[in-house]
Amino acid sequence: MERQTEAVISGEVSAVVYAGKRTGYGVIRVRDESEHEITVVGYLPDPAPGERIEARGDWTTHPQYGPQFKADAIVRTLPAEASAILEYLSARVVPGIGPATAARLVARFGAETLRVLSTAPERLSEVSGITPRRAAAIGEAFAKQRGVRRLMEFLIGHGLPPHLATLLTEHHGAAAVEAVRADPYLLVSEPFAVSFSKADELALALHFDGDDPRRVRAAVRFELMFNAEEGHVFLPEAKLIDSTGRFIGVDADTAREALGALAAEGAVVRDTVGAADACYLTELHRAETTVARQVAARCAPLPPPKDLDALIDAVQRTAGVDYAQAQREALCLAARSRVMLLTGGPGTGKTTTLRAMLDLFDRLGLSCALAAPTGRAAKRMSEVTGREARTLHRLLEVSFDPATGRQGFAHGASAPLRTDVVVVDEMSMVDIVLMRALVEALPPDARLVMVGDPDQLPSVGPGLVLSDLLASGRVPSVRLTEIFRQAGQSQIVLRAHEVNRGALSPLRGARGGDEDFFFLSRRAPEEALATILDLCARRLPQNLGLAPSMIQVISPTRRGVTGTVNLNRHLQEALNPPSPELPEHRFGAQVFRVGDRVMQIKNNYDIIWKQAEGPGGGLGVFNGDTGVIVALDTRAERLTVRFDDDRLAVYPFDRLGELEPAWAMTVHKAQGSEYPAVVLAALPGPPMLMNRRVLYTAVTRARRWLIAVGREDTLRAMAQNHRETHRYTGLTQQLTRDN
């Protein structure tokens, strides 16, 4: 879209083309003083024909819709003339007033109609058909509507997202603006989740002092929330005090006083974890202690079923497999445990053991529910077991309470799951908050089987659930270590175990034969980029018969020539170039086009989806869900994504900030998924990302072929680097307490 000159326009709203209820973003037509129709785009909550606006911004030219006025700021005035008031109220902007009622009101009160609505709504009962009770309801609705509009304009004017208006109104009613003025830092807490810097800008504009207690308390909470996003469940008190002081420039005593106030009001919990004086956000402390209590209560063994060895022999005969000793131990443990862990690396028989467990549970008359943290992982679990598997969110039936802004689940302590066994794969991806939801939803006598690889990357969310459960020594577990013959012929499997040992043997190039792990040496980033593009667009499709959809490019980092941002831009050009047959839409710096692979990058609990095949449907698309754009309607301003688990979801254009390209993705985002072929960009990057666990996770994403492109010394250095960012978690210690 081509920008021209800054300008100011004014006029009357003649039509509303689009109005985003949640975002406040709108497209309207404005009739200026010369009776010219102007298309105006910008943030304008609840626009309606008849009102007057004055907008400041730029003239732009849309490639499809032509000249538009992009408004940066809009001042609006309610209509003053009777005809404009009639048009305004007839647009149903006030609940309880439609065209017929609007006509009767304007006929009675004329140009005074809006003043009566605002200051004397009881007079509406003077109009035929409006009872005093209905008059009061209309007056209340008008006041609320004006309050929300005023709040949205206040938020937009201070650079804050207008969708906060709904949440603020739910919590503070008509006094929401006053509440925010009194304490801008309330926006930092849930459910508003505004960044501290944004709230701080607002507070500065409202003349708050740097050591205001409200500011310091918000900074302490923000430090805990920020570190939770980095994986920490708590922070040691000394570290929290120090980081808060350096963050906002206050002394230790001031920060300590704020911490004490938060603890007194229940927003923060202090506990002892080992030698640390731990400070938790209340929800994270509750999650960790709940998981510890629930898991510890299930650790006592169950009586083994009769003829267990004979049952396992029958399972083995059905499968046509001779189970290794560790696999039989895992089956015995599953038969006599209410909670257990099954761990192991690639090629060690986790899938075979899992299938055997499910057969054993069938023979014991136990119903099973299968789940994984992501849609791709759940789909793969279904493929390898031949049974339905769902995401944990779908198993627990996720819901979202707009009044609190919090995620919730239909299943919990008061409405447990109806199953005898829950089996969860990819446990390394499960954080402490999701784990709490799972254990609370388990029926008292249900069994929990957790399957995973502790050498993979930890969860994106707070905690080290799988590692902490193993470290506690409380949870019955079996680790599979034997690499089976068929898997032992795979270079992918052997290289993954080499990485885990920290010693890569010399890498070999693409020499044909039965090799499944290839290394292409490219020392310059630009050469590596060109090779990756050629592999995806030409060499792998021609030589291995792979469709582009079967190839996943991954990189440790987002930045640089071979980071995912630049890779995605070039891969889109190579694999899905512009075409008259492929509708597209530019959103910021990104072009979305039919055929593009995309990923959801934040949890969204109110996107409606339906099954591509069949009548099923529901709410919620989650961080890491990937799919393909299958439809894009520029006039209706929406696009449709078909996710990998065959859900179809429609995105209005104002929500495209929740999607990003997925031709290439980071190793962290690829975790939990497997692809027929993986192309790994292997060049130097940020030290925190160039470690053994990242490389191990990358290698184990490939099912049939892995092609590493870059520098051998980079791969060798990653394998040797076992240093990782420490996470503050207390689940191990909580489990070893008396629960």
C-alpha atoms as one frame of an Amber mdcrd trajectory, in Angstrom:
protein
   0.000   0.000   0.000   1.586   3.292  -1.098   1.627   6.155   1.433   1.235
   9.733   0.230   0.626  12.845   2.376  -0.655  13.504   5.884  -4.099  15.096
   5.956  -7.222  15.818   8.006 -10.733  14.980   6.874 -14.145  15.448   8.456
 -17.692  14.454   7.666 -20.602  12.199   8.514 -20.428   8.400   8.592 -22.618
   7.225   5.731 -21.973   3.463   5.899 -20.093   0.876   7.941 -18.215  -1.612
   5.735 -16.570  -3.547   8.558 -16.441  -3.234  12.333 -14.265  -5.495  14.484
 -16.108  -5.871  17.769 -13.069  -7.220  19.600 -10.337  -5.061  18.088 -12.172
  -1.803  17.374 -10.707  -1.808  13.856 -13.163  -0.616  11.216 -13.727   0.369
   7.613 -16.303   3.110   7.099 -17.522   5.439   4.407 -17.583   9.132   5.275
 -19.489  11.825   3.367 -17.492  15.079   3.535 -18.799  18.625   3.235 -18.586
  18.378  -0.578 -20.755  15.234  -0.543 -17.775  13.097  -1.616 -17.654   9.516
  -0.288 -14.334   8.656   1.405 -13.287   5.202   2.580 -11.679   5.489   6.018
  -9.796   2.676   7.755  -8.588   2.751  11.349  -9.559   2.112  14.950 -13.107
   3.297  15.506 -15.088   1.263  18.037 -18.776   0.687  17.274 -19.135   3.089
  14.324 -22.618   3.917  13.090 -24.102   5.946  10.264 -25.121   9.431  11.285
 -22.258  10.315  13.645 -19.638  12.853  12.663 -15.877  12.277  12.716 -12.701
  14.229  12.238  -9.776  11.986  11.264  -6.069  12.701  11.012  -3.847  10.412
   8.932  -2.575   9.605   5.452  -4.060   8.998   2.048  -3.136   5.543   0.747
  -3.886   3.505  -2.339  -5.070  -0.054  -1.820  -4.090  -2.337  -4.747  -7.649
  -3.697  -4.979  -9.968  -1.098  -3.439  -8.231   2.092  -4.571  -7.862   5.358
  -2.556  -8.404   5.110   1.203  -7.801   7.347   4.169  -5.748   5.577   6.861
  -6.662   7.288  10.116  -4.125   7.490  12.935  -6.467   9.429  15.222 -10.229
   9.982  15.101 -12.366  12.442  17.032 -16.060  11.648  16.858 -19.233  13.532
  17.701 -22.701  12.104  18.186 -25.224  13.412  15.638 -27.108  16.573  16.568
 -29.808  16.771  13.888 -32.952  14.661  14.109 -32.412  12.982  10.722 -28.857
  11.954  11.605 -29.960  10.742  15.052 -32.623   8.587  13.391 -30.020   7.064
  11.051 -27.631   6.499  13.984 -30.169   4.760  16.254 -31.635   2.760  13.361
 -28.222   1.079  12.951 -28.921  -0.818  16.223 -25.906   0.628  18.004 -27.952
   0.760  21.226 -29.302  -2.612  22.421 -33.098  -2.478  22.588 -33.495   0.135
  19.859 -34.198  -0.893  16.285 -35.436   1.138  13.323 -39.088   1.216  14.441
 -38.290   2.243  18.023 -35.768   4.787  16.744 -38.455   6.376  14.566 -40.874
   6.684  17.512 -38.174   8.144  19.784 -37.077  10.761  17.243 -40.700  11.615
  16.473 -41.222  12.322  20.196 -37.936  13.986  21.213 -36.429  15.206  17.916
 -32.930  16.630  18.206 -33.068  16.082  22.005 -33.322  12.279  21.676 -29.704
  11.476  22.579 -29.707  13.944  25.484 -32.819  12.228  26.874 -31.213   8.816
  26.444 -28.145   9.990  28.330 -29.573  12.136  31.141 -33.247  11.213  31.579
 -33.834   7.683  30.204 -36.982   7.327  32.339 -38.656   9.742  29.896 -38.441
   7.085  27.165 -41.588   5.586  28.688 -43.439   8.596  27.281 -43.165   6.810
  23.910 -45.868   4.302  23.065 -44.733   0.687  23.559 -41.879   1.462  25.976
 -42.533   0.475  29.587 -40.644   2.084  32.479 -38.698  -1.160  32.903 -37.701
  -1.218  29.243 -36.826   2.490  29.378 -34.429   1.801  32.259 -32.850  -1.112
  30.384 -32.343   0.995  27.253 -30.837   3.812  29.298 -28.452   1.380  31.007
 -27.436  -0.151  27.664 -26.797   3.299  26.168 -24.640   4.291  29.154 -22.652
   1.045  28.931 -22.197   1.387  25.193 -20.912   4.948  25.546 -18.672   3.850
  28.411 -17.089   1.066  26.348 -16.646   3.423  23.409 -15.061   6.050  25.649
 -12.797   3.390  27.139 -11.714   2.113  23.737 -10.930   5.632  22.599  -8.893
   6.161  25.776  -6.944   2.941  25.149  -6.345   3.679  21.464  -5.243   7.197
  22.318  -2.544   5.770  24.590  -1.389   3.103  22.156  -3.064   0.223  24.000
  -5.027  -2.585  22.286  -8.717  -1.691  22.118  -9.875  -5.266  22.828  -8.916
  -4.620  26.472 -12.118  -2.595  26.755 -14.266  -5.714  27.013 -12.169  -7.229
  29.805 -11.884  -3.932  31.679 -15.633  -3.353  31.479 -16.305  -6.868  32.787
 -14.052  -6.200  35.779 -14.653  -2.517  36.488 -17.953  -1.678  34.822 -18.671
   1.899  33.835 -15.777   3.085  36.026 -13.153   1.274  33.921 -11.475   4.449
  32.642 -11.265   5.807  36.183  -9.834   2.502  37.418  -7.086   2.559  34.791
  -6.311   6.216  35.520  -6.066   5.406  39.233  -3.695   2.464  38.642  -2.403
   1.888  35.099  -0.357  -1.049  36.397  -3.458  -3.151  36.889  -3.143  -3.743
  33.133   0.023  -5.805  33.706  -1.825  -8.517  35.636  -4.127 -11.220  34.316
  -6.370 -11.180  32.405  -5.133  -8.004  30.700  -1.463  -9.050  30.248  -0.242
  -5.678  28.934   3.536  -5.350  28.889   5.022  -3.459  31.796   6.612  -0.934
  29.424   3.200  -0.040  27.922   1.603   0.364  31.334   4.631   2.379  32.449
   4.271   4.729  29.467   0.655   5.317  30.420   1.587   5.905  34.073   4.258
   8.389  33.022   1.693  10.228  30.912  -0.547  10.308  34.005   2.340  11.735
  36.124   3.069   8.738  38.381   6.299   8.835  40.429   9.095   6.349  39.759
   8.893   4.844  43.262   5.112   4.809  43.487   4.163   1.629  45.429   1.767
   0.613  42.656   4.630   0.779  40.158   7.010  -1.232  42.313   4.442  -3.943
  43.086   3.676  -4.225  39.372   7.392  -4.499  38.587   7.828  -7.362  41.079
   4.914  -9.212  39.530   6.168  -8.487  36.039   9.577  -9.964  36.897   7.869
 -13.173  38.015   5.628 -13.261  34.928   8.528 -12.529  32.562  10.634 -15.283
  34.103   7.685 -17.694  33.925   7.691 -17.102  30.162  11.387 -18.062  30.254
  10.469 -21.353  31.958  10.986 -20.499  35.643   8.279 -21.545  38.097   9.712
 -19.352  40.872  12.590 -16.966  41.549  14.819 -16.893  44.631  13.906 -13.876
  46.728  17.352 -12.251  46.521  17.368 -12.561  42.727  13.833 -11.171  42.482
  14.662  -8.170  44.669  17.859  -7.442  42.748  16.307  -7.785  39.281  13.318
  -5.612  40.235  15.588  -2.887  41.582  17.712  -2.843  38.449  14.615  -3.011
  36.211  12.917   0.139  37.482  15.725   1.846  39.419  14.574   1.456  43.038
  16.520   0.345  46.090  16.306  -3.129  47.635  14.224  -2.007  50.621  11.573
  -0.505  48.342  11.410  -3.683  46.251  11.315  -5.876  49.383   8.446  -3.831
  50.809   6.497  -4.288  47.570   7.141  -8.038  47.664   5.824  -8.185  51.227
   2.679  -6.307  50.205   2.063  -8.728  47.319   2.534 -11.710  49.627   0.121
 -10.191  52.165  -2.587  -9.754  49.522  -2.053 -13.285  48.180  -0.655 -12.364
  44.767   2.730 -13.954  45.562   3.566 -17.040  47.640   6.824 -17.481  49.540
   8.061 -21.030  50.046  11.293 -22.874  50.716  12.676 -24.972  47.876  15.891
 -26.691  48.905  18.123 -23.895  50.136  16.223 -21.200  48.207  13.725 -18.719
  49.586  11.387 -19.122  46.634   8.884 -16.524  45.420   6.035 -17.808  43.234
   3.121 -16.293  41.441   0.185 -17.790  43.323  -1.141 -19.734  40.334   2.238
 -21.353  39.666   2.693 -22.337  43.308  -0.770 -23.860  43.321   0.015 -25.719
  40.086   3.287 -27.147  41.381   1.950 -28.237  44.763  -1.190 -29.718  43.193
   0.840 -31.790  40.723   3.135 -32.995  43.514   0.229 -33.967  45.752  -1.749
 -35.726  43.024   1.243 -37.626  41.628   2.530 -38.656  45.060  -0.907 -40.024
  45.950  -0.733 -42.370  42.937   2.768 -43.726  43.455   1.810 -46.693  45.679
   1.785 -49.940  43.621  -1.404 -51.801  42.729  -1.801 -55.562  43.175  -0.618
 -57.228  39.951  -3.311 -58.970  37.897  -3.393 -62.737  37.917  -1.292 -64.511
  35.286   0.439 -61.269  34.273   3.264 -63.097  32.508   0.747 -65.079  30.481
  -1.079 -61.879  29.546   2.162 -60.292  28.342   3.019 -63.445  26.381  -0.377
 -63.188  24.674   0.249 -59.530  23.819   3.648 -60.485  22.415   2.208 -63.266
  20.246  -0.435 -60.908  18.838   2.195 -58.309  17.961   4.615 -60.878  16.561
   7.461 -59.239  18.467   9.909 -60.567  21.041   9.976 -57.891  23.720  13.285
 -56.927  25.306  13.656 -57.200  29.064  13.113 -53.451  29.614   9.969 -53.548
  27.494   8.538 -56.421  29.550   9.429 -54.469  32.715   7.478 -51.514  31.347
   4.444 -53.729  30.700   4.628 -55.211  34.202   4.881 -51.698  35.642   1.880
 -50.522  33.608  -0.186 -53.436  34.959   0.480 -52.577  38.612   0.853 -48.786
  38.653  -1.502 -45.847  38.820   1.250 -43.553  37.568   4.395 -44.341  35.583
   6.966 -42.918  33.185   8.226 -44.570  30.000  11.257 -42.803  28.542  13.826
 -43.454  25.836  15.487 -42.017  22.781  14.843 -42.776  19.091  14.978 -46.411
  18.031  14.659 -47.795  21.556  11.161 -49.198  21.122   8.938 -46.651  22.842
   6.265 -46.948  20.155   6.303 -50.756  20.216   6.061 -50.694  23.997   3.233
 -48.169  23.926   1.223 -50.327  21.495   1.821 -53.337  23.747   0.619 -51.375
  26.798  -2.595 -50.433  25.044  -3.206 -54.072  24.109  -2.529 -55.085  27.723
  -4.964 -52.484  29.044  -7.585 -53.821  26.612  -7.074 -57.327  27.981  -7.459
 -55.980  31.523 -10.776 -54.382  30.544  -9.497 -50.815  30.993 -10.628 -47.945
  28.752  -7.861 -45.642  27.488  -7.654 -42.003  26.421  -4.615 -40.970  24.357
  -3.293 -37.415  24.270  -0.292 -35.272  23.331   0.535 -31.568  23.810   0.192
 -30.515  20.138  -2.045 -31.349  17.204   0.827 -32.774  15.152   2.013 -34.940
  18.043  -1.532 -36.203  18.641  -1.939 -37.022  14.939   1.345 -38.951  14.943
   0.269 -40.796  18.098  -2.930 -41.810  16.303  -0.947 -43.028  13.289   1.464
 -45.217  15.265  -1.148 -46.698  17.621  -4.144 -46.985  15.278  -6.305 -45.320
  17.932  -7.772 -41.859  18.357  -5.471 -39.410  20.117  -6.327 -35.832  20.962
  -4.445 -32.811  22.156  -4.484 -32.380  25.908  -6.532 -29.217  25.454  -9.177
 -31.107  23.483  -9.120 -34.055  25.879  -9.778 -31.728  28.800 -12.210 -29.638
  26.694 -10.633 -26.229  26.905 -12.809 -23.200  27.496 -12.170 -19.504  27.881
 -13.928 -17.235  30.352 -14.093 -13.754  28.794 -15.017 -12.286  32.165 -11.724
 -13.351  33.739  -9.613 -13.727  30.640  -8.509 -17.124  31.917  -8.272 -20.497
  30.264 -10.365 -23.189  31.849 -11.344 -26.771  31.176 -14.675 -28.559  31.243
 -12.981 -31.512  32.938 -11.519 -31.075  36.392 -11.954 -32.204  39.974 -15.732
 -31.727  39.854 -16.123 -33.234  36.359 -13.350 -35.822  35.885 -12.555 -37.585
  32.655 -14.480 -40.794  31.991 -11.633 -43.218  31.393  -9.582 -45.804  33.238
  -6.216 -44.838  31.750  -4.766 -41.633  30.296  -1.643 -42.036  28.151   0.286
 -38.842  27.325   3.057 -38.783  24.720   5.750 -36.083  24.286   5.752 -35.334
  28.008   8.849 -33.142  27.716   6.563 -30.497  26.163   4.046 -30.433  29.034
   4.444 -27.452  31.379   3.419 -27.265  35.025   0.146 -25.400  34.344  -1.123
 -27.944  31.812   0.075 -30.788  34.028  -2.000 -29.437  36.899  -5.100 -29.363
  34.689  -4.452 -32.961  33.654  -3.966 -34.434  37.132  -6.988 -32.577  38.491
  -9.143 -34.114  35.746  -8.070 -37.695  36.458 -10.662 -39.887  38.170  -9.386
 -41.034  41.602  -8.699 -44.604  40.430  -7.505 -43.787  36.914  -3.985 -44.592
  35.766  -1.599 -42.123  34.163   1.103 -43.282  31.745   3.562 -40.603  30.665
   5.804 -41.214  27.651   8.646 -38.982  26.573  12.294 -38.299  25.913  13.940
 -36.244  28.684  16.858 -35.349  26.401  14.650 -33.217  24.168  14.018 -29.527
  24.736  11.883 -28.627  27.763   8.401 -27.147  27.577   7.901 -23.619  26.289
   5.849 -22.854  29.399   7.140 -22.875  32.986   8.567 -25.990  34.575  10.564
 -29.124  33.837   7.779 -31.578  34.523   9.205 -34.712  32.921  12.754 -34.157
  34.197  11.567 -33.233  37.692   9.326 -36.298  37.940  12.268 -38.502  36.966
  14.677 -36.712  39.301  12.385 -37.136  42.281  12.761 -40.906  42.268   9.171
 -41.166  43.489   7.481 -42.029  40.199   7.807 -45.614  38.910   9.679 -45.449
  35.615  11.385 -47.487  32.910  14.022 -46.049  30.571  14.518 -47.867  27.271
  18.149 -47.764  26.110  18.642 -50.668  23.694  18.733 -49.619  20.043  16.947
 -52.283  18.029  18.479 -53.798  14.912  16.266 -52.097  12.336  16.629 -48.721
  14.047  20.359 -49.362  14.356  20.621 -49.284  10.572  19.339 -45.683  10.550
  21.984 -42.987  10.494  19.395 -40.583  11.919  19.000 -42.767  15.020  22.742
 -43.378  15.381  23.571 -39.682  14.923  20.957 -38.701  17.515  22.581 -40.981
  20.077  26.006 -39.663  19.117  24.776 -36.134  19.752  23.475 -37.223  23.145
  26.903 -38.588  24.006  28.527 -35.371  22.810  30.737 -36.985  20.169  29.801
 -36.836  16.482  31.711 -39.175  14.176  32.857 -37.664  10.836  29.935 -36.481
   8.697  29.393 -37.756   5.182  27.885 -36.112   2.148  25.065 -37.231  -0.135
  26.427 -40.449  -1.626  23.230 -42.366  -2.397  22.594 -45.914  -1.165  20.556
 -46.430   1.983  21.873 -43.348   3.777  19.234 -41.256   5.536  21.481 -38.597
   7.122  23.338 -36.317   4.731  25.631 -33.387   5.372  26.193 -30.670   2.784
  29.114 -28.419   3.723  28.391 -24.731   3.105  30.480 -22.308   5.150  28.930
 -19.056   3.872  25.347 -18.316   5.013  24.333 -17.172   1.524  25.570 -20.461
   0.032  23.687 -22.425   2.686  20.507 -20.445   1.922  20.798 -21.135  -1.819
  21.356 -24.862  -1.156  18.341 -25.097   1.177  16.125 -23.452  -1.438  17.411
 -25.783  -4.158  16.855 -28.852  -1.947  13.241 -27.914  -1.245  12.284 -26.725
  -4.702  14.191 -29.144  -6.928  16.590 -31.779  -5.590  14.454 -33.522  -2.962
  11.278 -33.575  -5.090  13.218 -34.880  -8.125  15.571 -37.333  -6.404  13.380
 -38.637  -3.560   9.902 -37.947  -4.897   9.068 -35.688  -1.971   6.319 -33.100
  -2.248   7.242 -29.784  -0.614   4.632 -30.501   2.070   6.735 -33.502   3.174
   9.841 -31.381   3.754  10.319 -29.237   6.850  13.125 -26.707   7.095  14.250
 -26.017  10.658  16.807 -23.677  12.162  17.980 -23.053  15.716  17.315 -19.323
  15.368  14.896 -16.791  13.898  17.583 -14.250  12.982  20.261 -14.068  10.306
  20.518 -15.273   6.727  19.552 -18.847   7.668  17.177 -17.869  10.467  13.516
 -18.730  10.035  12.378 -15.184   9.209  14.630 -14.908   6.150  14.195 -18.566
   5.219  10.421 -18.200   5.195  10.543 -15.188   2.915  12.712 -16.983   0.360
  10.928 -20.346   0.660   7.590 -18.677  -0.020   9.036 -17.113  -3.178  10.444
 -20.461  -4.289   7.588 -22.799  -3.342   4.469 -20.622  -3.491   5.198 -17.573
  -5.672   2.616 -14.896  -6.535   0.011 -15.951  -9.094  -3.289 -14.523 -10.366
  -4.879 -17.814  -9.263  -3.653 -17.450  -5.666  -5.389 -14.712  -3.661  -3.121
 -12.932  -1.188  -3.207 -10.256   1.497  -0.424  -8.159   2.968  -0.426  -7.803
   6.746   2.427  -5.603   7.927   5.627  -6.951   6.384   4.097 -10.363   5.694
   2.158 -11.499   2.627  -0.313 -14.323   3.264  -1.188 -16.352   0.177  -3.386
 -19.369  -0.541  -1.111 -22.405  -0.344   1.157 -20.926   2.329   2.127 -23.036
   5.320   1.432 -21.133   8.538   1.674 -21.565  12.298  -0.432 -20.195  15.149
   1.930 -18.368  17.534  -0.315 -17.731  20.544  -3.169 -19.487  22.285  -6.523
 -18.194  21.096  -9.495 -19.695  22.896 -12.308 -18.107  20.905 -11.428 -19.019
  17.297 -14.183 -21.298  16.012 -13.055 -24.360  14.060 -14.833 -27.228  12.368
 -13.658 -30.588  11.109 -12.752 -30.598   7.443 -14.544 -33.929   7.130 -17.604
 -34.551   9.279 -19.789 -32.507  11.605 -17.357 -31.959  14.496 -16.246 -28.548
  15.690 -15.146 -26.522  18.673 -13.247 -23.532  20.008  -9.551 -22.808  20.348
  -6.381 -22.809  18.260  -3.112 -23.071  20.136   0.486 -21.950  19.987   2.385
 -24.255  17.619  -0.600 -25.520  15.594   0.406 -25.628  11.921  -1.563 -25.800
   8.692  -2.068 -24.477   5.164  -4.065 -21.476   3.929  -6.796 -23.020   1.764
  -8.976 -19.953   1.099  -8.577 -16.169   1.208 -11.394 -13.673   0.634 -10.116
 -10.111   0.283 -13.619  -8.616   0.141 -14.854 -10.396   3.276 -11.364  -9.795
   4.784 -10.746 -13.287   6.077  -8.735 -16.384   5.311  -9.186 -20.071   6.136
  -6.486 -22.389   7.486  -6.678 -26.166   7.334  -4.607 -27.391  10.260  -2.613
 -30.605  10.202  -5.194 -32.397  12.331  -7.866 -31.525   9.718  -9.511 -28.624
  11.532 -10.670 -25.637   9.491 -10.445 -22.221  11.142 -11.386 -18.812   9.744
  -9.233 -15.775  10.585 -10.438 -12.192  10.105  -7.643 -10.084   8.664  -7.301
  -8.165  11.933  -6.162 -11.414  13.628  -3.372 -12.271  11.215  -0.820 -11.145
  13.779  -1.475 -14.543  15.396  -0.115 -16.403  12.346   3.378 -16.620  10.930
   4.872 -18.538   7.980   5.862 -22.153   8.673   7.882 -23.128   5.587  10.742
 -22.911   8.066  10.414 -23.079  11.839  12.692 -23.011  14.844  13.718 -26.256
  16.510  11.657 -25.240  19.536   8.532 -24.874  17.382   9.178 -28.191  15.599
   9.354 -30.152  18.854   6.692 -32.823  19.168   6.439 -33.256  15.399   7.986
 -35.695  12.931   8.451 -35.062   9.211   9.378 -37.398   6.353  12.325 -35.133
   5.541  14.023 -32.400   7.557  16.468 -29.837   6.189  18.499 -28.391   9.062
  20.262 -25.036   8.746  23.539 -25.599  10.645  25.434 -22.348  10.939  26.607
 -20.361  13.986  23.925 -18.569  15.965  23.206 -17.190  19.443  25.234 -19.220
  22.002  22.161 -20.006  24.127  20.622 -21.861  21.158  23.718 -23.691  19.934
  23.682 -26.595  22.360  23.313 -30.373  22.495  19.650 -30.459  23.404  18.680
 -28.205  20.469  20.675 -30.352  18.016  19.312 -33.619  19.454  15.744 -32.334
  19.167  16.408 -31.186  15.590  17.837 -34.542  14.472  14.984 -36.519  16.032
  12.361 -34.549  14.048  13.313 -36.492  10.878  11.506 -39.756  10.145  13.174
 -40.857   6.879  15.747 -38.294   5.760  17.732 -35.542   7.405  19.892 -33.163
   5.399  22.104 -30.823   7.421  23.349 -27.828   5.466  26.127 -25.659   6.847
  29.284 -26.125   8.877  30.516 -29.353  10.435  32.288 -27.453  13.215  28.944
 -25.852  14.163  27.266 -29.251  14.508  30.227 -30.651  16.439  30.288 -27.651
  18.786  26.550 -27.992  19.438  26.951 -31.687  20.286  29.765 -30.883  22.718
  27.956 -27.966  24.368  25.939 -29.408  27.237  25.456 -26.056  28.957  21.802
 -25.081  29.328  19.873 -22.225  30.863  18.944 -23.200  34.407  15.256 -23.201
  35.320  14.009 -22.568  38.834  11.502 -25.322  39.559  10.446 -26.999  42.789
   8.467 -30.055  41.664  11.217 -32.505  42.618  11.446 -31.039  46.123   7.661
 -30.828  46.462   7.388 -34.523  45.555   9.906 -35.553  48.180   8.029 -33.728
  50.933   5.229 -35.404  52.840   2.216 -34.939  50.540
